[in-house]
Amino acid sequence: MSAEKAMAVFGEVTAAGCSFQDALLAVYELGAADARGVEPAPRKKDKAIPPCPYVKIVEAYHQHLPGLPRVRVEEGTKLWAQRKAAMMALWKWVMTSMRGDVRRAETAEQGAAWFGDYFAQAAANDFIMGRTPKSKDHPNWRADLDFLLTAKGFKQVFERTE
Protein backbone atom coordinates (compact mmCIF):
# COMPACT_ATOMS: atom_id res chain seq x y z
CA MET A 1 0.00 0.00 0.00
CA SER A 2 1.32 3.44 -0.87
CA ALA A 3 2.00 6.03 1.81
CA GLU A 4 -0.69 8.27 0.30
CA LYS A 5 -3.29 5.50 0.52
CA ALA A 6 -2.24 4.69 4.09
CA MET A 7 -2.64 8.33 5.15
CA ALA A 8 -6.01 8.55 3.41
CA VAL A 9 -7.25 5.43 5.22
CA PHE A 10 -5.90 6.71 8.53
CA GLY A 11 -7.69 10.04 8.02
CA GLU A 12 -10.98 8.38 7.09
CA VAL A 13 -10.94 6.03 10.06
CA THR A 14 -10.10 8.73 12.62
CA ALA A 15 -12.66 11.12 11.10
CA ALA A 16 -15.26 8.38 11.54
CA GLY A 17 -14.62 8.48 15.29
CA CYS A 18 -12.31 5.50 15.68
CA SER A 19 -9.45 5.66 18.13
CA PHE A 20 -5.86 6.31 17.11
CA GLN A 21 -4.98 2.68 17.81
CA ASP A 22 -7.89 1.40 15.70
CA ALA A 23 -6.82 3.68 12.85
CA LEU A 24 -3.28 2.30 12.94
CA LEU A 25 -4.65 -1.23 13.03
CA ALA A 26 -6.89 -0.49 10.03
CA VAL A 27 -3.93 0.79 8.01
CA TYR A 28 -1.88 -2.28 9.00
CA GLU A 29 -4.71 -4.67 8.09
CA LEU A 30 -5.26 -2.98 4.72
CA GLY A 31 -1.54 -3.15 3.97
CA ALA A 32 -1.41 -6.83 4.90
CA ALA A 33 -4.51 -7.52 2.80
CA ASP A 34 -2.98 -5.69 -0.18
CA ALA A 35 0.17 -7.79 0.14
CA ARG A 36 -1.89 -11.00 0.16
CA GLY A 37 -4.21 -9.79 -2.61
CA VAL A 38 -7.37 -10.22 -0.53
CA GLU A 39 -10.13 -7.93 0.67
CA PRO A 40 -9.67 -6.82 4.29
CA ALA A 41 -12.31 -7.62 6.88
CA PRO A 42 -14.75 -4.73 7.46
CA ARG A 43 -13.85 -2.55 10.45
CA LYS A 44 -16.38 -1.86 13.13
CA LYS A 45 -16.54 1.80 14.08
CA ASP A 46 -16.30 3.11 17.60
CA LYS A 47 -19.49 4.57 18.96
CA ALA A 48 -19.91 8.18 17.99
CA ILE A 49 -18.03 10.48 20.32
CA PRO A 50 -20.22 13.23 21.77
CA PRO A 51 -18.99 16.80 21.26
CA CYS A 52 -16.34 17.90 23.73
CA PRO A 53 -17.83 20.25 26.37
CA TYR A 54 -14.85 22.62 26.51
CA VAL A 55 -16.48 25.19 28.77
CA LYS A 56 -17.70 22.51 31.23
CA ILE A 57 -14.16 21.14 31.42
CA VAL A 58 -12.81 24.61 32.22
CA GLU A 59 -15.56 25.07 34.84
CA ALA A 60 -14.63 21.72 36.45
CA TYR A 61 -10.98 22.83 36.50
CA HIS A 62 -11.93 26.08 38.26
CA GLN A 63 -14.24 24.27 40.69
CA HIS A 64 -11.74 21.64 41.81
CA LEU A 65 -8.53 23.66 41.49
CA PRO A 66 -9.35 27.23 42.59
CA GLY A 67 -5.74 27.81 43.69
CA LEU A 68 -4.35 27.29 40.18
CA PRO A 69 -4.26 29.94 37.45
CA ARG A 70 -7.67 30.75 35.99
CA VAL A 71 -8.41 30.08 32.34
CA ARG A 72 -10.18 32.56 30.08
CA VAL A 73 -12.38 31.19 27.34
CA GLU A 74 -11.52 33.42 24.39
CA GLU A 75 -12.92 32.03 21.16
CA GLY A 76 -10.85 32.84 18.12
CA THR A 77 -7.50 33.10 19.89
CA LYS A 78 -4.55 30.85 19.12
CA LEU A 79 -4.18 29.93 22.80
CA TRP A 80 -7.83 28.87 23.08
CA ALA A 81 -7.52 26.82 19.87
CA GLN A 82 -4.50 25.02 21.34
CA ARG A 83 -6.35 24.35 24.60
CA LYS A 84 -9.38 23.07 22.73
CA ALA A 85 -7.16 20.69 20.75
CA ALA A 86 -5.57 19.40 23.96
CA MET A 87 -8.98 19.00 25.64
CA MET A 88 -10.31 17.20 22.57
CA ALA A 89 -7.38 14.76 22.56
CA LEU A 90 -7.97 13.84 26.21
CA TRP A 91 -11.76 13.81 25.63
CA LYS A 92 -11.38 11.29 22.81
CA TRP A 93 -9.18 9.13 25.02
CA VAL A 94 -11.73 9.25 27.86
CA MET A 95 -14.60 8.42 25.48
CA THR A 96 -12.83 5.56 23.68
CA SER A 97 -10.46 3.95 26.17
CA MET A 98 -11.36 1.02 28.34
CA ARG A 99 -10.87 0.42 32.01
CA GLY A 100 -11.00 -3.34 32.23
CA ASP A 101 -13.81 -4.30 29.88
CA VAL A 102 -15.85 -1.11 30.33
CA ARG A 103 -15.46 2.27 28.61
CA ARG A 104 -14.33 5.07 30.90
CA ALA A 105 -17.25 7.13 29.63
CA GLU A 106 -19.99 6.62 27.07
CA THR A 107 -22.00 9.82 27.41
CA ALA A 108 -21.05 13.49 27.54
CA GLU A 109 -22.20 13.60 31.18
CA GLN A 110 -19.96 10.66 32.13
CA GLY A 111 -17.04 12.26 30.27
CA ALA A 112 -17.52 15.57 32.06
CA ALA A 113 -17.72 13.71 35.37
CA TRP A 114 -14.45 11.95 34.53
CA PHE A 115 -12.76 15.36 34.11
CA GLY A 116 -14.18 16.49 37.47
CA ASP A 117 -12.73 13.38 39.12
CA TYR A 118 -9.40 13.95 37.35
CA PHE A 119 -9.18 17.53 38.60
CA ALA A 120 -10.19 16.42 42.12
CA GLN A 121 -7.30 13.94 42.07
CA ALA A 122 -4.99 16.70 40.87
CA ALA A 123 -6.06 18.80 43.88
CA ALA A 124 -4.71 16.07 46.16
CA ASN A 125 -1.30 16.15 44.46
CA ASP A 126 1.21 18.21 46.43
CA PHE A 127 3.43 18.90 43.42
CA ILE A 128 0.57 20.17 41.26
CA MET A 129 -0.79 22.32 44.05
CA GLY A 130 2.63 23.87 44.73
CA ARG A 131 3.01 22.37 48.21
CA THR A 132 6.45 20.94 47.46
CA PRO A 133 9.73 22.85 47.22
CA LYS A 134 10.34 24.36 43.80
CA SER A 135 13.53 23.74 41.89
CA LYS A 136 15.94 26.65 41.61
CA ASP A 137 15.75 26.31 37.80
CA HIS A 138 11.97 26.90 37.84
CA PRO A 139 11.18 28.94 40.97
CA ASN A 140 8.01 30.52 39.53
CA TRP A 141 6.53 27.47 37.79
CA ARG A 142 2.91 26.64 38.59
CA ALA A 143 0.71 23.87 37.27
CA ASP A 144 -2.22 25.01 35.16
CA LEU A 145 -4.86 23.57 32.86
CA ASP A 146 -2.41 23.38 29.97
CA PHE A 147 -0.03 21.24 32.06
CA LEU A 148 -2.85 18.96 33.23
CA LEU A 149 -3.86 18.32 29.61
CA THR A 150 -0.38 17.04 28.67
CA ALA A 151 0.86 13.48 28.98
CA LYS A 152 3.34 14.66 31.64
CA GLY A 153 0.57 16.28 33.70
CA PHE A 154 -1.67 13.24 33.30
CA LYS A 155 1.14 10.98 34.50
CA GLN A 156 1.84 13.30 37.44
CA VAL A 157 -1.77 13.11 38.60
CA PHE A 158 -2.18 9.36 38.30
CA GLU A 159 1.25 8.15 39.34
CA ARG A 160 2.03 10.55 42.16
CA THR A 161 -1.32 11.13 43.83
CA GLU A 162 -1.50 9.24 47.08
Backbone as JSON, one array per atom type, in Angstrom:
{
  "sequence": "MSAEKAMAVFGEVTAAGCSFQDALLAVYELGAADARGVEPAPRKKDKAIPPCPYVKIVEAYHQHLPGLPRVRVEEGTKLWAQRKAAMMALWKWVMTSMRGDVRRAETAEQGAAWFGDYFAQAAANDFIMGRTPKSKDHPNWRADLDFLLTAKGFKQVFERTE",
  "N": [[0.86, -1.17, 0.0], [0.53, 2.21, -0.79], [2.08, 5.15, 0.64], [0.47, 7.4, 0.49], [-2.09, 6.29, 0.22], [-2.25, 4.94, 2.65], [-2.23, 7.1, 4.47], [-4.6, 8.33, 3.71], [-6.49, 6.37, 4.39], [-6.04, 6.25, 7.15], [-6.83, 8.86, 7.87], [-9.57, 8.78, 7.15], [-10.57, 6.81, 8.88], [-10.05, 7.84, 11.45], [-11.53, 10.19, 11.29], [-14.04, 9.13, 11.25], [-14.48, 8.6, 13.84], [-13.07, 6.62, 15.12], [-10.61, 5.26, 17.35], [-7.15, 6.28, 17.77], [-5.46, 4.06, 17.93], [-7.08, 2.08, 16.71], [-7.21, 3.16, 14.16], [-4.55, 2.95, 13.3], [-4.35, 0.17, 13.32], [-6.22, -0.45, 11.33], [-4.94, 0.58, 9.04], [-2.69, -1.05, 9.02], [-3.91, -3.59, 8.67], [-5.11, -3.23, 6.15], [-2.85, -2.87, 4.58], [-1.6, -5.38, 4.92], [-3.57, -6.97, 3.77], [-3.52, -6.02, 1.14], [-0.97, -6.91, 0.4], [-1.38, -9.65, 0.42], [-3.28, -9.85, -1.5], [-6.02, -9.89, -0.98], [-9.37, -9.04, 0.1], [-9.76, -6.83, 2.82], [-11.05, -7.48, 6.14], [-14.19, -6.06, 7.15], [-14.16, -3.06, 9.11], [-15.25, -2.41, 12.4], [-16.84, 0.45, 13.61], [-16.02, 2.79, 16.21], [-18.27, 3.78, 18.8], [-20.13, 6.76, 18.24], [-18.53, 9.73, 19.16], [-19.46, 11.99, 21.61], [-19.82, 15.6, 21.33], [-17.1, 17.57, 22.52], [-17.28, 19.08, 25.67], [-16.03, 21.86, 26.1], [-16.2, 24.25, 27.68], [-17.45, 23.31, 30.01], [-15.46, 21.62, 30.95], [-13.45, 23.46, 31.57], [-14.83, 24.83, 33.59], [-15.03, 22.77, 35.5], [-12.34, 22.45, 36.09], [-11.82, 24.98, 37.3], [-13.55, 24.74, 39.49], [-12.57, 22.55, 41.01], [-9.89, 23.14, 41.32], [-9.25, 25.76, 42.54], [-7.04, 27.2, 43.4], [-5.19, 27.25, 41.38], [-3.93, 28.81, 38.33], [-6.37, 30.8, 36.67], [-8.44, 30.19, 33.8], [-9.17, 31.75, 30.76], [-11.86, 31.76, 28.58], [-11.57, 32.34, 25.38], [-12.77, 32.6, 22.5], [-11.55, 32.17, 19.19], [-8.91, 32.87, 19.61], [-5.43, 31.99, 19.36], [-4.31, 30.65, 21.54], [-6.61, 29.64, 22.86], [-7.51, 27.91, 20.87], [-5.43, 26.05, 20.86], [-5.73, 24.99, 23.45], [-8.29, 23.9, 23.23], [-7.76, 21.88, 21.36], [-6.05, 20.26, 22.88], [-7.8, 19.55, 24.97], [-9.7, 18.17, 23.47], [-8.2, 15.97, 22.56], [-7.7, 14.57, 24.97], [-10.34, 14.19, 25.72], [-11.28, 12.49, 23.66], [-9.74, 10.24, 24.27], [-10.76, 9.59, 26.81], [-13.4, 8.98, 26.1], [-13.1, 6.78, 24.45], [-11.32, 4.91, 25.48], [-10.69, 1.99, 27.46], [-11.41, 0.72, 30.68], [-10.53, -1.96, 32.18], [-13.0, -4.04, 31.07], [-14.81, -2.14, 30.37], [-15.94, 0.95, 29.03], [-14.43, 4.09, 29.81], [-16.05, 6.31, 29.74], [-19.25, 6.85, 28.31], [-21.16, 8.65, 27.67], [-21.7, 12.21, 27.25], [-22.13, 13.39, 29.73], [-20.98, 11.52, 31.5], [-18.34, 11.69, 30.62], [-17.72, 14.37, 31.24], [-17.94, 14.18, 34.0], [-15.82, 12.47, 34.48], [-13.65, 14.2, 33.97], [-14.05, 16.0, 36.09], [-13.49, 14.3, 38.27], [-10.82, 13.74, 37.67], [-9.62, 16.3, 37.97], [-10.16, 16.65, 40.67], [-8.53, 14.66, 41.76], [-6.1, 15.75, 41.0], [-6.04, 17.94, 42.68], [-5.35, 16.81, 45.06], [-2.7, 16.33, 44.81], [0.43, 17.12, 45.86], [2.62, 18.25, 44.45], [1.44, 19.36, 42.12], [-0.24, 21.21, 43.27], [1.55, 22.98, 44.3], [2.7, 22.58, 46.8], [5.12, 21.53, 47.35], [8.71, 21.85, 47.57], [10.12, 24.15, 45.23], [12.12, 23.84, 42.28], [15.38, 25.32, 41.83], [15.83, 26.02, 39.23], [13.34, 26.49, 38.16], [11.75, 28.49, 39.7], [9.35, 29.93, 39.7], [7.41, 28.37, 38.53], [4.15, 27.09, 37.95], [1.56, 24.72, 38.12], [-1.03, 24.34, 35.68], [-4.06, 24.46, 33.7], [-3.22, 23.85, 31.09], [-0.88, 22.32, 31.56], [-2.02, 20.13, 32.91], [-3.38, 18.93, 30.86], [-1.51, 17.71, 29.34], [0.56, 14.83, 28.51], [2.54, 14.52, 30.42], [1.5, 15.91, 32.64], [-0.82, 14.41, 33.08], [0.32, 11.94, 33.76], [1.62, 12.73, 36.1], [-0.56, 13.28, 37.81], [-1.85, 10.75, 38.03], [0.18, 8.93, 38.76], [1.47, 9.95, 40.94], [-0.27, 10.79, 42.87], [-1.42, 10.31, 46.07]],
  "CA": [[0.0, 0.0, 0.0], [1.32, 3.44, -0.87], [2.0, 6.03, 1.81], [-0.69, 8.27, 0.3], [-3.29, 5.5, 0.52], [-2.24, 4.69, 4.09], [-2.64, 8.33, 5.15], [-6.01, 8.55, 3.41], [-7.25, 5.43, 5.22], [-5.9, 6.71, 8.53], [-7.69, 10.04, 8.02], [-10.98, 8.38, 7.09], [-10.94, 6.03, 10.06], [-10.1, 8.73, 12.62], [-12.66, 11.12, 11.1], [-15.26, 8.38, 11.54], [-14.62, 8.48, 15.29], [-12.31, 5.5, 15.68], [-9.45, 5.66, 18.13], [-5.86, 6.31, 17.11], [-4.98, 2.68, 17.81], [-7.89, 1.4, 15.7], [-6.82, 3.68, 12.85], [-3.28, 2.3, 12.94], [-4.65, -1.23, 13.03], [-6.89, -0.49, 10.03], [-3.93, 0.79, 8.01], [-1.88, -2.28, 9.0], [-4.71, -4.67, 8.09], [-5.26, -2.98, 4.72], [-1.54, -3.15, 3.97], [-1.41, -6.83, 4.9], [-4.51, -7.52, 2.8], [-2.98, -5.69, -0.18], [0.17, -7.79, 0.14], [-1.89, -11.0, 0.16], [-4.21, -9.79, -2.61], [-7.37, -10.22, -0.53], [-10.13, -7.93, 0.67], [-9.67, -6.82, 4.29], [-12.31, -7.62, 6.88], [-14.75, -4.73, 7.46], [-13.85, -2.55, 10.45], [-16.38, -1.86, 13.13], [-16.54, 1.8, 14.08], [-16.3, 3.11, 17.6], [-19.49, 4.57, 18.96], [-19.91, 8.18, 17.99], [-18.03, 10.48, 20.32], [-20.22, 13.23, 21.77], [-18.99, 16.8, 21.26], [-16.34, 17.9, 23.73], [-17.83, 20.25, 26.37], [-14.85, 22.62, 26.51], [-16.48, 25.19, 28.77], [-17.7, 22.51, 31.23], [-14.16, 21.14, 31.42], [-12.81, 24.61, 32.22], [-15.56, 25.07, 34.84], [-14.63, 21.72, 36.45], [-10.98, 22.83, 36.5], [-11.93, 26.08, 38.26], [-14.24, 24.27, 40.69], [-11.74, 21.64, 41.81], [-8.53, 23.66, 41.49], [-9.35, 27.23, 42.59], [-5.74, 27.81, 43.69], [-4.35, 27.29, 40.18], [-4.26, 29.94, 37.45], [-7.67, 30.75, 35.99], [-8.41, 30.08, 32.34], [-10.18, 32.56, 30.08], [-12.38, 31.19, 27.34], [-11.52, 33.42, 24.39], [-12.92, 32.03, 21.16], [-10.85, 32.84, 18.12], [-7.5, 33.1, 19.89], [-4.55, 30.85, 19.12], [-4.18, 29.93, 22.8], [-7.83, 28.87, 23.08], [-7.52, 26.82, 19.87], [-4.5, 25.02, 21.34], [-6.35, 24.35, 24.6], [-9.38, 23.07, 22.73], [-7.16, 20.69, 20.75], [-5.57, 19.4, 23.96], [-8.98, 19.0, 25.64], [-10.31, 17.2, 22.57], [-7.38, 14.76, 22.56], [-7.97, 13.84, 26.21], [-11.76, 13.81, 25.63], [-11.38, 11.29, 22.81], [-9.18, 9.13, 25.02], [-11.73, 9.25, 27.86], [-14.6, 8.42, 25.48], [-12.83, 5.56, 23.68], [-10.46, 3.95, 26.17], [-11.36, 1.02, 28.34], [-10.87, 0.42, 32.01], [-11.0, -3.34, 32.23], [-13.81, -4.3, 29.88], [-15.85, -1.11, 30.33], [-15.46, 2.27, 28.61], [-14.33, 5.07, 30.9], [-17.25, 7.13, 29.63], [-19.99, 6.62, 27.07], [-22.0, 9.82, 27.41], [-21.05, 13.49, 27.54], [-22.2, 13.6, 31.18], [-19.96, 10.66, 32.13], [-17.04, 12.26, 30.27], [-17.52, 15.57, 32.06], [-17.72, 13.71, 35.37], [-14.45, 11.95, 34.53], [-12.76, 15.36, 34.11], [-14.18, 16.49, 37.47], [-12.73, 13.38, 39.12], [-9.4, 13.95, 37.35], [-9.18, 17.53, 38.6], [-10.19, 16.42, 42.12], [-7.3, 13.94, 42.07], [-4.99, 16.7, 40.87], [-6.06, 18.8, 43.88], [-4.71, 16.07, 46.16], [-1.3, 16.15, 44.46], [1.21, 18.21, 46.43], [3.43, 18.9, 43.42], [0.57, 20.17, 41.26], [-0.79, 22.32, 44.05], [2.63, 23.87, 44.73], [3.01, 22.37, 48.21], [6.45, 20.94, 47.46], [9.73, 22.85, 47.22], [10.34, 24.36, 43.8], [13.53, 23.74, 41.89], [15.94, 26.65, 41.61], [15.75, 26.31, 37.8], [11.97, 26.9, 37.84], [11.18, 28.94, 40.97], [8.01, 30.52, 39.53], [6.53, 27.47, 37.79], [2.91, 26.64, 38.59], [0.71, 23.87, 37.27], [-2.22, 25.01, 35.16], [-4.86, 23.57, 32.86], [-2.41, 23.38, 29.97], [-0.03, 21.24, 32.06], [-2.85, 18.96, 33.23], [-3.86, 18.32, 29.61], [-0.38, 17.04, 28.67], [0.86, 13.48, 28.98], [3.34, 14.66, 31.64], [0.57, 16.28, 33.7], [-1.67, 13.24, 33.3], [1.14, 10.98, 34.5], [1.84, 13.3, 37.44], [-1.77, 13.11, 38.6], [-2.18, 9.36, 38.3], [1.25, 8.15, 39.34], [2.03, 10.55, 42.16], [-1.32, 11.13, 43.83], [-1.5, 9.24, 47.08]],
  "C": [[0.9, 1.23, 0.0], [1.13, 4.26, 0.4], [0.77, 6.93, 1.71], [-1.98, 7.54, 0.66], [-3.39, 5.24, 2.02], [-2.7, 5.92, 4.86], [-4.12, 8.61, 4.91], [-6.88, 7.64, 4.27], [-7.21, 5.87, 6.67], [-6.82, 7.9, 8.79], [-9.16, 9.69, 8.03], [-11.41, 7.69, 8.38], [-11.0, 6.93, 11.3], [-11.24, 9.73, 12.5], [-13.98, 10.44, 11.42], [-15.44, 8.15, 13.04], [-13.87, 7.33, 15.9], [-11.09, 6.05, 16.43], [-8.19, 5.65, 17.28], [-5.34, 4.9, 16.89], [-5.76, 1.9, 16.76], [-7.52, 1.88, 14.3], [-5.51, 3.05, 12.39], [-3.5, 0.84, 12.57], [-5.33, -1.36, 11.66], [-5.88, -0.34, 8.9], [-3.06, -0.47, 7.89], [-2.64, -3.41, 8.31], [-4.89, -4.48, 6.59], [-3.95, -3.26, 3.99], [-1.28, -4.64, 3.86], [-2.33, -7.47, 3.88], [-4.04, -7.23, 1.38], [-1.85, -6.64, -0.56], [-0.28, -9.21, -0.2], [-2.84, -11.03, -1.03], [-5.63, -10.17, -2.24], [-8.06, -8.97, -0.02], [-10.01, -7.96, 2.19], [-11.06, -7.0, 4.91], [-12.86, -6.23, 7.18], [-14.45, -4.35, 8.9], [-15.13, -2.11, 11.13], [-15.96, -0.51, 13.7], [-16.8, 1.91, 15.57], [-17.64, 3.83, 17.64], [-19.16, 6.03, 18.71], [-19.5, 8.88, 19.28], [-18.85, 11.75, 20.44], [-19.28, 14.44, 21.69], [-18.32, 17.08, 22.61], [-16.91, 19.15, 24.38], [-16.71, 21.12, 26.96], [-15.11, 23.51, 27.72], [-16.75, 24.44, 30.07], [-16.39, 21.98, 31.8], [-13.43, 22.26, 32.15], [-13.5, 24.91, 33.55], [-15.18, 24.03, 35.89], [-13.22, 21.99, 36.97], [-11.03, 23.93, 37.56], [-12.56, 25.62, 39.57], [-13.31, 23.46, 41.59], [-10.34, 22.17, 42.11], [-8.53, 25.19, 41.56], [-8.02, 27.93, 42.86], [-4.81, 27.88, 42.49], [-4.79, 28.43, 39.27], [-5.59, 29.74, 36.72], [-7.47, 30.74, 34.48], [-9.52, 30.96, 31.78], [-10.57, 31.85, 28.79], [-12.47, 32.33, 26.34], [-11.55, 32.81, 23.01], [-12.14, 32.85, 20.14], [-9.38, 33.12, 18.39], [-6.7, 31.83, 19.66], [-4.42, 30.01, 20.39], [-5.42, 29.08, 23.08], [-7.92, 27.7, 22.1], [-6.59, 25.69, 20.31], [-5.09, 24.27, 22.54], [-7.49, 23.43, 24.17], [-8.84, 21.78, 22.11], [-6.67, 19.73, 21.83], [-6.74, 18.78, 24.72], [-9.62, 17.93, 24.78], [-9.52, 15.89, 22.55], [-7.66, 13.93, 23.8], [-9.43, 13.38, 26.23], [-11.93, 12.53, 24.81], [-10.84, 10.07, 23.55], [-10.18, 8.66, 26.08], [-12.93, 8.52, 27.24], [-14.36, 7.1, 24.75], [-12.0, 4.53, 24.43], [-11.26, 3.1, 27.15], [-10.64, 0.97, 29.69], [-11.4, -0.97, 32.32], [-11.76, -3.61, 30.95], [-14.95, -3.3, 29.72], [-15.22, 0.21, 29.87], [-15.41, 3.2, 29.82], [-15.56, 5.96, 30.92], [-17.92, 6.85, 28.3], [-20.87, 7.81, 26.71], [-21.21, 11.09, 27.74], [-21.04, 13.76, 29.05], [-21.14, 12.77, 31.91], [-18.56, 11.2, 31.84], [-16.73, 13.49, 31.09], [-17.26, 15.2, 33.51], [-16.31, 13.16, 35.52], [-13.46, 13.1, 34.72], [-12.85, 15.94, 35.51], [-13.39, 15.62, 38.43], [-11.23, 13.56, 38.92], [-8.87, 15.2, 38.05], [-9.21, 17.41, 40.13], [-8.94, 15.65, 42.55], [-6.1, 14.86, 41.99], [-4.9, 17.59, 42.1], [-5.39, 18.13, 45.07], [-3.21, 15.88, 45.94], [-0.49, 17.34, 44.93], [2.04, 18.96, 45.4], [2.57, 19.85, 42.58], [0.05, 21.39, 42.01], [0.28, 23.25, 44.61], [3.01, 23.73, 46.19], [4.35, 21.69, 48.42], [7.47, 22.02, 47.12], [9.92, 22.94, 45.71], [11.83, 24.25, 43.49], [14.07, 25.16, 41.66], [15.95, 27.02, 40.13], [14.38, 26.83, 37.39], [11.25, 27.42, 39.08], [9.75, 29.49, 40.86], [7.02, 29.63, 38.81], [5.31, 27.11, 38.63], [2.18, 25.75, 37.61], [-0.48, 24.69, 36.82], [-2.98, 24.02, 34.29], [-4.03, 23.01, 31.71], [-1.51, 22.22, 30.39], [-0.85, 19.98, 32.31], [-3.37, 18.25, 31.99], [-2.73, 17.63, 28.84], [-0.19, 15.64, 29.24], [1.65, 13.55, 30.29], [2.45, 15.01, 32.84], [-0.32, 15.12, 34.09], [-0.93, 12.19, 34.13], [1.37, 11.45, 35.93], [0.63, 13.06, 38.33], [-1.97, 11.65, 38.99], [-1.07, 8.55, 38.93], [1.76, 8.71, 40.66], [0.99, 10.99, 43.17], [-1.43, 9.99, 44.81], [-2.85, 9.23, 47.74]]
}
